[in-house]
Amino acid sequence: MTEAPTPEARFCIRCGTPLVPQEHMGEIRPTCPRCGWRYFEDPKVAVAVLVTDEHNRVLLVRRRVDPHKGKWTLPSGFLNAREDPKEAARRECLEETGLDVEIGPLLTLLTGREHARGADLLLVYQGRLRGGQLHAADDVDDARFFPPDALPDLAFTSTRRILQGFWMGPATQPEDGPPRTTGQNAQA
């Protein structure tokens, strides 16, 4: 029997009774002793977009919040309920950078939280510039394009691996190269 991490839910959403730990299908779940409602933590899903300009420089944003405040990453954020992942990637890029992008193919799917408030799943899409004016907004305080040989201090290992995979390609990727499927850490 496995024990779930401490959930944020402490009271039943149906009747308000304090939840108690109870075994259900091999896992300890917060359960309402009054009405039987069980709390199941949903995975956190995030999206990121990799955008390059005509000089093969990548768009990065500097985080204005912790974790890793002041470090750089791809434009990214959490997927809203019932939101199309590609639309979420476009929205996040626009919110953080002022740039409108066309979302292309899925580049990779990463799994596993890289930090406590991070995503369980990170969908990384390729983006192509359509318009807008570059400026930092939302939860970032700077947004710029960087060449592969002059990257700033990156916030996440996953960002470094994504960029290595993009510029180096799978044929020349290092042993700890970019995650292509599940089992790697997600950022957001």
Secondary structure, 3 states (H helix, E strand, C coil): CEECCCCCCCECCCCCCECEEEEECCEEEEECCCCCCECCCCCCEEEEEEEECCCCCEEEEEECCCCCCCCEECCEEECCCCCCHHHHHHHHHHHHHCEEEEEEEEEEEEECECCCCCCCEEEEEEEEEEEECCCCCCCEEEEEEECCCCCCCECCHHHHHHHHHHHHCCCCCCCCCCCCCCCCCECC
